[in-house]
Amino acid sequence: MATPPTLAADAVLGLLVPLWQWAIGLLVLVTVMLSARKLLMRGPTRMGGALLLAGAAVVALTAISYLMESL
């Protein structure tokens, strides 16, 4: 059985995938930083629950991206 030919598009897509991961990671980081700034301006009463929620969201996104990458 012959192997299918390798397309140049596959190589280009393989190079762009890490770029998209960096872009998404950067946008998430900026969003978390802006949210943390807004929370700091509101005061310490809302900080505990909000930071737990933001931390859980970051951990969930990391776990999902790791699982998707390993597939």
Contacts in CASP RR format, 6 or more apart in sequence:
PFRMAT RR
TARGET T0000
AUTHOR 0000-0000-0000
METHOD contacts of the structure
MODEL  1
MATPPTLAADAVLGLLVPLWQWAIGLLVLVTVMLSARKLLMRGPTRMGGA
LLLAGAAVVALTAISYLMESL
21 65 0 8 1.000
28 58 0 8 1.000
28 61 0 8 1.000
32 54 0 8 1.000
32 58 0 8 1.000
35 50 0 8 1.000
35 54 0 8 1.000
36 51 0 8 1.000
36 54 0 8 1.000
39 46 0 8 1.000
39 47 0 8 1.000
39 50 0 8 1.000
39 51 0 8 1.000
40 47 0 8 1.000
END
